[in-house]
Amino acid sequence: MLYYARGSRTDVLSPDEIRSILREVFDGMGPKRRVVALPPDFTRLNSFAGPITEMIYDYFGDALTDVMPALGTHSPMTPEQIRTMFGHVPADRFRVHDWRHDVVTVGEVPAEYVRKVSEGRVDYSWPAQVNKLLLEPDVDLILSVGQVVPHEVIGMANYTKNIFVGVGGSAGINRSHYLGATYGMERIMGRAKSPVRDVMEYARTHFIPQLPIVYVLTVRAKDEASGEMVTRGLFIGDDFECFERAAALSLETNFIMLDHEIRKCIVFLDPEEFKSTWLGNKSIYRTRMALADGAELFVLAPALREFGEDPTIDALIRKYGYKGTPHTLEATRENRDLQENLGASAHLIHGSSEGRFTITYCPGPEMSREEIEGVGFRYGELDAMLARYPLDRLRDGWNVMPDGEEIYYISNPALGLWACPERFK
């Protein structure tokens, strides 16, 4: 059922409008005894999910008993991050999702189905796993809050991904990521339907139709006039139509089709949001369909301090490196540690240019040249790059430097997807 749908490339929904919309939708649902909210974590600060979660608390009060940020494999939020993102929602409402231990397998998507949708690239069943909190019998409303934006693993972020990955389990996360990686990012990104989405939709309709999940989905973009993030669309519902409507607007709003390929791309990773290549490699995923053969990608990462958000995955990235699909597939076939962490294998595939363009990471003081080069990236001096390309003089998009050099600048790779027609079929 679609409770609410509004949005366009030019719409701007104010916080007061969103609060009013939520109130009207919640009024129509009737009283609730126990409400659980599943917003994203701090890595999705721009989603507007923080203020929406505050609005949910303001409406339901004590009936909102649990707020569980959909961490997936990310690090737990700090108290400061919780206050920054979720404002006055009481700290005692927050729960930490433990993706390795606090999950229940609610069903198994058959291997034959996974093999079919992956066109034979993988041959395993897929465990549909969710945090055990969602299954507690007195929960009569689960609000899954988040932003729909192009995504490298599943095509478009959010909807069932927030359930089966955001508060999902190790096996499900690993196998879904590996499915997407072997199928091919370029065939997935920017599309509402993908093999990974098909598997999760199968799980939703077969294994959790009884759960009272309502999706509250935003589409966000940077306003050209003000430079501020604004809400272009809001979609609320409990089925695929809600997500499909949001995904269509996100593709229209967040997908940047360029008229020619990029030869030199400068991507900045905001220190508040990006501290690992696990997240920072969005600079690679989201630009790869716009980069020319032989292009140069420079990633300015002042707060970079680790590769994986999880210690096990961090160690695997350091061990195997970003060395391309053939190397990673072979290493996965031959090494049990990768077989048991297929999400890491998928990430290593995603983070490689496959030798088509160069990737230079320019970290701050917490990451050394040896570490950067050890995983297969080139190393760049951050201060030298900032002197050559002063951020306060760059605008998002094409820039021509004083010496005539043309570059393409991206201030936040999480907000969009960039491509050229010949690479987006």
N, C-alpha and C positions, 0 to 999 in steps of 0.2 A: 504494500500500500504506500502510495506517495502522499505524505502529509502536507508538504510544501515544496515549491520549486520556483525559484526566481533567479534570473541572472542574465547578463550580457557583457560584451567587451567594454561597454561604457557605463554600466551600472556601478554605483557606489552605495553599498548598504552601510548606514551608520550604526554605531553600537546601540543607540536607542532603538533603531528599527529592528535590529536583530533581537534585542531583548523583548520587544513587543511581539515579534513573530514567535519566539520560543514560548512566551506566555500563552499565546493563543493556541499553539499546538499542544502544549502540556495540559491546558484547561480541557481540551477536547479528549484527552486520554483518561480523564477521571483521576481520583485519588490513588496514590501509590504508597505502599507500606515501606518498601525498601528499594532504593535506587542505587545502582552502581554506574559510575562514569569511567570511561576508558579514553582519556585524551592522549595525545602524543606526548613525548618527552621534550626535553629542552632543545634537542636537535631540530625540532619543528616549531621553534619560537614564533616564526612568521605566520603560522597557520591561523592565528586568532583563536585557537582552541583554548588558550589560557583564559581570556575574558569570557568565552562561552561557558567554560566550566564554572567560573564565578557566577554567571547568570543562572546556571543550573542549581548551584548551591543556594542562591538567593531565592529561587522559586521553591525548591523542595525542603530546604532547611535540614532538620534532623533526619528526614527520610533519606537524604543522600548519605548513606553510611560508609561508602567506600569509593575512593578515587584511586584508580590504578593506572599510572602512566604506562602506555604500551611500549615498553622498552625494547622488545625483541631481544637482540643480543647486546644492546647498548649498556653502558654503565648506569647504575642507579643514579637518580637525580639527587643533588645535594640539597640541604635545607634552604640554602640561599637561592638556588635555581628554582625550587618550588615556590618560594615567596615571590621571586621576580616574575614567574610565568603565571601563577595562579592566585596572586594577590591575597584576598582575605579568606580564602577557603581554609578552614582550620587544619592545622598540620596533622592532627590525630586522625583525619579521614584518609590519609595517603597510605597506600600499600605498595610494596616493592614486588614486581613480578620476577619470579625466579624461573627462568626458562629451562633450567636443567632438572628441577625437582618438583615444582608446584603445579604440575600439569596432569591432565587426564586425557587419555586417548579415547575419543568418543566414537571413532569408526575408522575404517581403512578403505581408502579409494583403491579399487582393484588395479593390479598391475596392467591388466589388459587395457583399461581405460587410459592410464598414464602413458602407456606405450603408444596408443592410438593418437592422443593429442600431441605427443612429442614427436610424432612421425618416426618412431622407432629409435630415437636418440637415447632414451633411458628405458630400463625394463625393471621397474620396481613398483611396489604399491606405495601409497602415500598415507601416513598416519595423520588423521585430523586430530590435533591436540589443542586444548584450551586450558587456561588457568582454572583450577578447581573452584575458585570463587564464583565463576559464572554459573556453576551447576548447583549452587546452594538453593534449596527449594523455596525459601522465603523471598528470594529476589524476584520482584515483579516488573522491573524495568532496567534494561542495560542500555546506556546511552554511549554509543561509539562515536567519538568526536574527532574530526580531523580534516585535513586539506587534501583535495584531489589535485595531483600534479604529476607530470610525466615521471616514470620510474623505470630503472634499469632492469629490475628483476621480474616485474609483473606487468609492465606497460603503463599503468596508471596507479598511483599510490592510493591507499586507503580502502574503505569498504571492508570486504572479508579479509583483506591483508591485515587490518588492524586487529582482527580476532585471531586468525590462525598463525600469524607471525608476531604481531605486536604483543599479544599475550599467549603466544603459542609455545610449543616445546622444541627441544633440540632436534629431534629427528625430523619433525615436520618442517622446521625452518631450513635445516641443512638440505633436505631433499628438494624442497621447492626452489631454493636458490640454485641448486645444481641443475635442475630441470630448465630453469630460465637461461642459465649460462650456456648449456650445451645446445639449446634451441637457437640461441643467437640474440644478443641485445638489439641489434639493428632491426630485427624482425618483430621485436616486442615493444620497444619504447614508444610511448605516445598512443598506444592502442588500448581501448577498453577491454577487448577480448584478446586473450593470449593462452597458451597452454597452462601456465601457472594459474591464471584466473579461472580457466575451465575446471581445473582440479579443485580449487577452493569453492567454486560454485556448486560442484557436485557434492562436496562435503557439507556445504550450508543446507542444501535442499534435502540431503539424505540423513544427516546426523544431528543437526541442531535446529530443526524447524520449530521445536518447542520453546527455544530460548527467546525471551521477550526483548530482542535486540532492535533498537531504532538507531539509524545512522544519521548523524548531524554533520553534513559535509560542506566545507567552504571551498570556494575558488578564489584565490588571491593573486594580486599582481601589483607591481610598482606603478604608481601614478606618475605619468611623465611630467606633469606640471609641478607637482609638489615633491616628487621623489620619495613619497611615503607609500608604505604598503596599504592597499585598500582591499575591501571585500567586494568582488565582482559578482559573486553568486552564493546562494545558500540553498541547500537541498536537504530535505528531511524525509526519511522513509525507511521501510523495513525490507525492501527487495531490490533486485537488480536495476529496476527502472530509475530509482533514486541515484544510484551510482552512475548509470549510463548517461543520465542528463548532466550530472556534474562533470563527467569525463569529457563530454562533447564540448562544454564551455571551456574546460581547462585546455583542451587541445587548441581551441580557438584563441585562448587568452595567453597561455604559457608556452606555446610552441612558436619559436621564431624561425621562419624560413628565410634564408639569406639568398641574395641574388648571385653571389659568387663565393667560392671556398675561402676559408681562412688560411693564410700562410703563417701568421704569427698571432698567437692568442695568449692574453694575460688574464689569469683568473685569480681573484682575491678570495681568501678564506677568512671570514670574520672570526676573530679570536674567541668570541663568545660562543660560537656554534661549532667550530671545527678544530678538534685537537688530535685527530687521528686520520690516517689515510683511509680507514674503513669508511669514514664519512667524507673526507676531503676528496676522495677519488671521484666524487660526483663531477669534479672538474674535468675528468677524463670521460666518464660515461656520457655526460650530457652534451659534450662538444664533439665527440668523435665523428658524428655524421655531418659535421660542418668543416672538419679539418681536411686540408688537401694532403695528398701523398707528399711526404717529406716536410710537412708543416712542423712548426715548433710550438709546443705548449709549455708555458711557464706558470707554475702554481705558487703563488705567494702565500705562505702558510706560517704566519708569525707565532701561532700558539701550538704548532705541531709538537707532540710529545710522545706519540706511540703510533703503532700501525693498526693493531686491532683494539677494539674496545674491551674485549675479553682476553684475559691472559693467555689462554690456550691458543686462541686464534692469532694473537699477536706473535706468539712463538712460531706458529706455522708460517706466517707471512715472512718472518725473518729467515726461517729455514729454507723455504722454497722460492720466494721472490716472485715478482711479476714478470714472468718470462714467456708468456704467450700460451695459447690454447694447446698446441701439441705437447709442449713440455709439461703443462699442468695435467692434462689427461693421462699422460704416461706416468707421471709421478703419483697420480691418484690410483691408477691400476696397481702400482707396485708398492705402495706404502699404506699401512693400516691407519696411521694417524690422520691422513687425509680422508681415507674412506670413512672414518668415524666422525669427520668434520667436513662434510661436503659443502657446507656454506663457505668455508675457507677456500676450498678449491674454486667455487664459483667466483668468489671475490678476486682471486688471483687472475682468473680469466678476464673478468670485467676491467681490472686495473692495468691490463697490458694494451699497448698500441698495436700489438701483433707485428711490430717492426715497421709500421706504416708511417708513423710520425714520432718525433722525440718528445719525451716528457721530462721536464726539469723541475724538481721540487726545490723551493727556496724557503727553508725553515728558519724559525727563530733559534734561540740559544739552547733549547732543550733537545734538539736532534742534531746529530753530527753528520759530517760528510760520509764517514764510513758506514753509518747506518743507512743513509739514503741510497748510496751506491750499492750497498750490500743487498738491497731488495730489487735492484735492477733499474732504478731511476738515475737520471743525471742530477748532479748537485749544483745549485746556484746560490750565490751570495745575496741574501735578502736585501741588505742595505744598498748594495750596488744596483739591484733591480729597482728599488724604490727611488733611488736617485735618478735612474734613467727614465723611469715611468712614474712620475709623481701622481699618486692616486687622486689628489685634489684637483688635478688638471685633466683627468680622464672622465669620459662619460661612457655609460654602458653602450656598447655597440662599436661601430667603426670610429677610429681616431687616426689622424695623420699627425705624426710627430714633426717638430720643427725641421728636422733633416729630411723630411719627406717620407719616412718610413710609415707604412700602413699597419696598424695593429687592430685587433678586436679585443675589447675589454669586457669582462663580466665581473660584476661586483659580488654576486652570490649565485653559484651554480645550482643551488637547490631550487631556485625559483622558476626554472624553465628547461627547455630542450631546444637545442640549436641544430639545424640541418640545412643541407642544400638539396634541391630537388633530385639530383642524380643519385644521391645516397639514401633517400627516403622513398622507398617504392611502396 
